[in-house]
Amino acid sequence: MFAAVMGIIGAYVALRVVGPLSLPVWSRILLGIAVLLLAENHLLTKLAYGNMFSLELPRAVVIAVNLGFGAVLLTAAFHVVLDLFVLLRSALLWQWRPLPASWSGGAVVLALALAALGVANAVRQPAQKELAFEIDDLPAPFHGYSVVHLTDLHLSRLFHRPFAEELVDRVNALEADVILISGDLIDGYLDVRRADVAPLEGLTARDGVFVSPGNHEYYFGFESWWETYQSLGMRPLANAHTTIERDGEALVVAGVTDLRAAAFGLPAPDIDRALDGAPDEAPVLLLNHQPRQARAMAARGVDVHLAGHTHGGMVIGLAALVARFNEGFVSGHYEVGDMQLYVSNGTALWPGFALRLGVPSELTRITLQPRGGAGPESASTAAEVGS
């Protein structure tokens, strides 16, 4: 279905934009084919590599493909608007009134400029975001407890080893009490991603680094990646929890598997199993890659639910579409019953659609405060520090 839709979009741009150009026929044919290939780059990736999630080409080529793909999508969107305007104006005037060709050219230039800006925004280091969450009955030893949340790193040909090395340095400089990673660390199989993930071994925090899986871990051999994360010093939480103790008080960090796990014959998310044996009165921080289960997690007594997956919608205007597939949760802070849900825009994003316009990536530091406590920011506000 996705390939069919993209084929229609590519054909529309080829016929609507390339067809009318004053170029030799062979030039227009070649340019039209290029547009179709860019529109169908995910299908071509699947045919070449067996999946649509890991384009194993030089980074410059991956950037160029994303630029072209974004330009095709934006060009199609702008021309739909122009064509609807022409139809409406012609209907009102009862006379066919097409726009000058310069309007189409302007739309293409604007699409290229926005695509370039979007790709540049996507591949940069994430902006640092500062948050404070207020939790009922937070034990005194955990007042001001510092949590760094990472998600959707999507280490790949696009977000490669240098990106990971710089990110690790920035995270460690925050000197967090704990680092929590809620899935989608990679895109690609272990044999081609080993060097890209190696810098993650350098992540350090007082109480450790914990990770739960996202859907992309299952696309590239879950067991091999799960073992690799452990070898890099990360503590895996897949329908499991750990208890952090300070001065006789406890804080529970739990993680569940991803909703895609069952499709691969692996355990589905199970919050009851994850919290089995956890101290009853201890606050619970949950890593759950997709936010769709937030209401069920709140009903189970989770205090803070950290998620990703949506990439924040990536482009202004797409939030409504993304929300339909994620129970209305797309980006930022939500109060779900007594639970704080935070859906990160992502530390990076899927390299198959590396475009960000108005929805920046983020490196998130959360400070835990008691309900009614005086923190630097409320649970629903944030300060961006920059990248």
N, C-alpha and C positions, 0 to 999 in steps of 0.2 A: 504493500500500500504506500509506504513512504517513497519507494523508488518511483511508483507511478505518479504520485503527486509532484515529486521533483522533476520528473520528465515533462509534465504538463507546464510547470513553471519555466523550465528551460526552453521548451518549444515556444512558449508565449513570448519570451524575451527575444529569442532568435528571429521569430516572424515579425514581431512588433517593432524591434529596434534595429536589428541587423538587416532585415529584408529591404527596407526603404533606403538604405545607404547608397550613395553614388559611388560605388566601387565595382570593379569587375566581378562577374558572377562567381568566378573561382575564389576570389577573396571573401565574398560574402558567405560562400559555402563553408570555407575553412573557419571563418569567424563564428558562424552558426554552430559548427561542430564543437568548437572550443567552449562555447556557452553551454551546450548540452553536456559536455564532459564535466565541466565545473559543477553543473547542477546535479549530476549523478555521481559525484566523487565518492559518496559513501557506498554506492553499489559497486563501483570499481574497486574500492578498498576491500570490500567483502569478497569479490571475485579473486583478488590478488592474494589476500592474506587470510581468508577464511572467516573474517569478521569485519564489522564496519566501525570498530572502535580503536583500531591501532594502525595508523598510516605510517609504515616503516620506511620513510624517505628522509633525506636530509632536512634539517630544521628549516632552512630557507625555503625549501619546496613546500613544506607543510604550511608555513606562513603565507606563501603565495597562493596556495590552494584555498586557504581560509579567506584571504582577501578577495579572490575571485568569486568564491561561493557567496560571501556576504554581499558583494557588489551585484551579483545576479539576483539575489533575493530582494535587495533594496530597489534595484532597477525595476523589477516586476511590481513591487508594491507601489512605487511612485507612478508607474504607467497605468496601473489599475485606477488610481485616483484621477489621473489625467483623462483616461478614457471615460470614466463615469461622469466627469465634469463635462466633457464634450457631448456625451449622450443627453445629459440633463439640459444643457444649454440649447442643443439642437431641438430637443422636444419642446422646450418652452417657446422657441422662436419659430417652430415649424419649418426649419430650414437647416440643412446640414452645415455645421460651422466647425470644421476641424481647426486645431491649434497649429500655429507655425511649427516647422520642424525644429526650430531652436529650442522649443519647450522640451522636446524629447531629449535633445542633446544636453540641455541643462539638467534634466533629471538623471541622466547617466553620470555626468560629472559630479553631481551631489551624492549619488549613490557610491561612487568610487571614493569620494572624500570621507563620507561617513563610515564606509567599510574599513578604510585605512585607520581612521580614528578608533573604531571599534576593536580592530585587531591589536592595535598598539595598547589600548586599555586592557585587553584580555591577557597579554603576555607579560605585563609588568609585574613586579613584586606587589603583593597585596598591601593595601593601606591597613595600618594598625587601628583597631577599634577598641575603645575602653567602655566596659559596661559594669554595672553593679546590680546584682539580683538580691532582693530581700526574701529571706526564708523564715517561716515560722519556726520558733523553737530551735534556732541554729545554736548548737553548743558554743560556749564562750571560746574554747580553744580554736574554733574555726571562724571567728569573726575576722574579716579581712582576708580570708583564705583566697589565694590567687590561682585561677584556672586559665590556662591557655587552651583555646579550642581551635583545632584545625580540622578541615574536612575538604574532600574533593580536591586533593592535590593533583590527581591525574598525571603523575609523572610519566613522561612519554618522550617522543622525539621533540615535542614542542616545549614541554616543561621538563627540561633535562637536568643533568647533574649540576651545572652551575646554578640553576634556579634553586635546586634543593639545598646546595651548600650555603647560599646566601640566606635562604629562609631559616635554616638551622641556626645560623649565627644570630639572626634577628630574634628568634624565639628564645634562645639561651640567654640573650642579653636582658630579657624580661624577668629572669630569675623567678619563674613561677613555682608555686607549691606543687602543681601537678599539670601534666600535659595530656589532654584528651583528644583523640583523633577518631572521628565518626565516619570512617569508610571512604572508599573510592580513592585510595592512595595511588593507584597505578592505572595505566592503560598499556597493555602489552604482556607477553609471556615473560617468565623469569629469565630466560636465556638472553633476551634483548634488553631487559630493564635492570639487570643486576647492578650495573655501574650507576644508574640514575637513582636508585633507592639507597645505595650504600651510605650517602651522607646522613641519612636518618638515624644511623647508629650514634651519631653525635648529640642527639637530643638529650637534654638533662633537665631534671626537675627534682625537688626535694623528695617528693613521694612517688616519683616514677612517671613513666609514659605508658598510657593505656590506649588500646585500639579496638574498635569493633569493625566488622566488615560492611562494605557497601555492595551495591549490585555489581559493580565492575570487577570486584575480586573474583566473582563466580564465573565471569566470562573468560578468565585466563588461567584457570587451574587453581581453585580455591586452596586446596591442601598445600600446594607448593608455596603459595604466597603466605599462607598462615604460618607455616614453618619459618619462612624467611623473616617475617615480622618479628617472630620470637628471637631469631638469631641476631637481629639488629637491636635487641634490648627492649623491645616493646612487649608489654604484657597483654595478651589477647583476652578479650571479653566477648564471647559468643554464647549467649544465654547463660551468662555467668556474672559473678560480682566479686569484688574485693572490698575489704573493710580497712579504712585508714583510721588509725587511732592516735589521739593526742590527749595527754593528761587524763586518761580514763574515759574520754568521750570518743564517739565514733562518727564517721562519715562513710556512706556506702557509695561506691562507684560501680555501676552495672552496665552491661552492654548486651544487646540482642543481635541475632543474625538479621540478614536483610530479607525483605519480602520476596526477593527472587530466588532465595535459597532452595525452596521446595521444588522449583522447576528443574533443579540440578540434582534432585534426590538427596538433598542435605537438609538438616533440621531447620524448620521455619522459626520465625521469631516467637519466643516463649518467655514472657515477662515473669510468669510464675516460677519457672525453672531458674531464671536469672536471679530472682530474689530469694530463692529457697535458702533458708538458714541465715539470712541477713538480720541484724539487730532490728527489732521492731520499732524502736523510737528514733533510730538514726536517720537523718536526712538522706535522700537518695538522689544522686546525679546519674542520669541515664544517657548512654550513647546509643542512638537509634538513627541510622542513616536517613531513612525516609520519614517525613513528619506525618504521614497519613494516619498513623496509629496513636496520635497524641491524646485523643480523648480516652482511649482504652488505657493508656499509660497513666493518665491523671487519675482515673478511677482506681487504679492499683496502688495509688499512694506515692507516685514519683513526685519529687519536689522540683527538679530541674531536668528538662528533656532537651538535649543538644542534638540537632539534626543538620542536614545539608541537603544534597541531592537536587534541589531545584535550581541551584546557581543563582538564586534570587530573581529568576526570570530573564536575566542577561541583558535584555533590551527593554527600555521603557515602553509600556504598552502591551507587553506579552504576559504581564502578571495575571491577568484575568484568565488567559488560556492555561497557564501553568497551574493556577489555583484549582481548575476543574479536575486535575489528576492528582491533587495532593490535599484533598479535603479542605481547601481554602487557605492552606498555609504555604506561603511563598518565600517571605523574607522578613527577618527581624524578630521582634519580641511579641509574644502572644500570651495572654493569661487564659489558661484552659482549666477551669475550676480553680483549685488551689495550686495548680502546677504552673511553673514558668517554662514556656516553650521558647526556645531560640532556634530559628532557622537561619543558618549562616548563608551568605551569598557564595561562599566557597573560597578556599585559599587559592585555587586556580579554577579550571573548568575543563570539560571534555574537549580535547583538541579537534574533534570533528565539527564543532561549531564555536570556534574561538572568536567570539564577538561580544563586546560589552559596551553598551551605550547607556549611560546614566545609572548603571547598576555595578558598582565597583566590587572587586574581590576584597577579601578581608582576612586579616590575622587578628583574632579576637581574644582579648584578655578580659576575663570576668572576675570580679571581686564579690565574694559572698558576704552579705550583711544580714544581721537579724532584722526581722520585720520592725519598721519604725526607726531603724538605726540611721545614723548620719553617714552617708557614703558620698563619694565624689559625683556619682550619677545615679539617677533612679533606674529601676529595672527596665523602663521603657525608653530611656534616652541613652545616647552614646556620644563619645568624642572620638573623632578620627585624628590620628596623630600623623598619618602620612606614610610613605614607603621609603 
